[in-house]
């Protein structure tokens, strides 16, 4: 029996991500996401002792649009998830998928040495990870 090579998060993650300041408005966040063609915004740390935050487009739909809040007067920090559940680039994608399932999330920033280096999602894992196993 041949051992299957392990697919790591680093192998499947998207290197495209956007770091934003929590003080920008939701409207500015939407514009930034659209310009960069991303589905999530990583909210930068305010200082070394802080943690990263995360805002998904469905957060904006649920916490701003559905609640009739103004995107021009709502700041990103008001709707972000913080701390964001982050993953290590060397994690096996199998365990990343289990982590997503356990915590009910669909994407996470990939952190190496305290810095964001990418984003990983179920889509990345399935399209880029499982397809690799077929090769």
N, C-alpha and C positions, 0 to 999 in steps of 0.2 A: 504494500500500500504506500503510495507516494504522498508525502506531506504537501498540502496545499500552501502556496505562498500566502502570506498574510497581507491583506490590503489595509493600508494605514489611512487615517483621516487625511494626512498630507497628500496622499495619492489622488484623492477624489475631491478635495475642497475647491471652492472657487476663490481665486486670488482677488476677485473684485469685491470690495467692500467700501463703505464710507463711514468715516469717523466724524461725528458732529458734536457740537457743544450743546449741552442740555438746555441752554437759554434761548436757542433759536425757536421760532414759532413752528407750529405744525405745518403751516402753509409753506414756510421755507424748507422744512424737512421733506415735504411732498415734492417740491421743485427739485431739491437735491437728489432725491431718489429717482425721479424721472430722468434728470440729466445724466445720471450715472448708471441708469438701467439696473437698479438693485431693488430687492424686495424687502430689505430691512436696513435700518440705520443703527450703527453702533454708537452709543453715547460715550464720549471720552471721559476718562477719569478727571476729576477736578484737581486732585493732588495724588501724591504717591500712596497715601493710605486709603484712597477711594477705590471703588470697583467700577467696571464697565457696566453700562446699561444697554438695553436693546429695545427698539421700537419696530414692530412689524406693521405692514400695511393694514392687517386686520385689527391691530390695536387702534389705529386711527379710525377705522370704520366703526368699531364698537364703542370707543371711549370719547370720540369727538362727533362724528357724523350721526350715529344713532341717538346720542344724548343731546343733539341740537346745540353743541358748543361751537364757538367760532374758531376756525382754524387759524385766523389771524391774531387771536387774542389768547390762544392756548399755547403754552410752551411744551417742548418735547419732554422736559423733565417731569411734567405733570402726568404723563401717560406712559412713561417708559417702565419696563420691567428691570428692576435693579435689586440685587446683583444679577447680571446675566449669567446663565449657566454656560460656562465655557468648556471647551474640550482641548486636549493636548494633540498636537499634530501626529504623535506616534501611537495614538490609540487605534486599536483594531476597529475597523468600521462595524463589525458585528456588535461590539460593545457600545459603540456610539449609537447605533440603532436601538439597542436595549435601553440606553440612558434616555434617549428621546421618548421612547414609549413609557418608561417609568415616570417621567416628569411631565408628560403631556406637551412636549414642545416639538417643533418641526424644523428648527434651525438654530445654530449656535455659532458664536465667534470662535475661531481657532486661535489660541494664545500660545506663544512661545517666548520664553524669557520676559514675560510681563507685557509683551506687545502683541497686538492683533496682526495676524499674518494672512487671514482669510476667513471665509464663512463656509460652514458645511450644513447641508440640509438632507432630508430624506431623498430628495430628487438627486442630489450629487451622489449619495450612497448607492442608490439603485442604478442610475444611468451610468455612472463612471466606475462604480465598484463592482457590481454584479456582472456587468458586461465584460470587465477585465477577467473575471473568473471563467468566462466562456472561451476566451482566447486560447 
